[in-house]
Amino acid sequence: MRTAQRTPDARMLRDVAAIGAAMIAVGASFGAVAVAAGLPPWATVAMSVVVYAGGAQFMAVGLVAAGSPLAAVLAGLLLNARHLPFGLTLGDSLGRPRWRRLLGSHLMTDETTAFALARPAGSARHRAFWLAGTLLFLAWNAGTLLGVLAGGAVGDPATLGLDAAFPAGLIALLLPTLRDPETRRVALTGAGLAVLSTPVLPAGLPVLLALAALALPALRRPRRSAADRPGADPSGAPGSAAPSGAPGATGSPARGRGRVGPREAGSGPALRTEERAC
C-alpha cells in the first residue's frame, strides 16, 4: 500500500530531475552570458533568485547591455504575461495562506505548471506543484552560479540541443491531457495561432493570442432552439393552439365551442322546410 502511494511521486521526481538537468545547463549558460555582457557576478545571481524568469533573463541581459533597462523591464512583463492564466488555473493548488500564494507565484514556470496540471486537482496537484517548483528553482540557480564561476567555458546550450529539452518535456507532460477530443481541438487551434502569428508579432504576444482558442468550446456549443424549449409549439408559432376537431394526444377529437352534435346536425333540413311552408 505504501509502495503504491509513493510510485507516482517517484515517477514525478524522475521526470522533474530530467528537466532539472537541462535547466542546470541552460542556467549555467545564462550565468556565463550575463557576466560576459558586463553584468556583475552578484547581480547575475541575484537576478536568477529574485526574477527567475528563464528566457526573459537572456533578453533582459541583452537589453541592459545595449543601454535600455526600461525596455528590459517592459519586455520581461510582456513575455511573462502568460503567467496570469497560469495563476488563475493553479490558485487553489498553492494553498490558503497568502505567503504560500506569493511564494508559489514566484516559483510558477511553464514546466511547474505542466507538472501540476498533469495531476488531478487536490492534494496530488498541490504536491506536484511544490515539488517541481522547488527543485526547478534550485536547479536554475545552481546552474547560474556554475556559469558565473565557469565563465565562457560553458558555451551555448543550443549547440548541444539543450534548448529543445524544455519544449520536448512540456509536450511529453501534456500528451495525456490530449486524449480528450475537445482539449485536443483547443490545443491544436492555440498552437496554430501561435505559430502563424510568431513572424508578425513581438515575443510574448503569440502565446497570449493562443489563449483565444479557449473560446472554441463556447462557439461549438449548440444553441437550444425555440422548438427544444419546454412548452413550446413544434411549429414555431408561440401561443398557437391546436385547431378544433383536431385529434389530441389520445387520438380523440378535441372538445371545443365549434363542435356540432348529431342531433343538431340532423335538425337543419327540417327547420328550413318549416320556414318555406310559412
Disulfide bonds with the S-S distance in Angstrom:
none
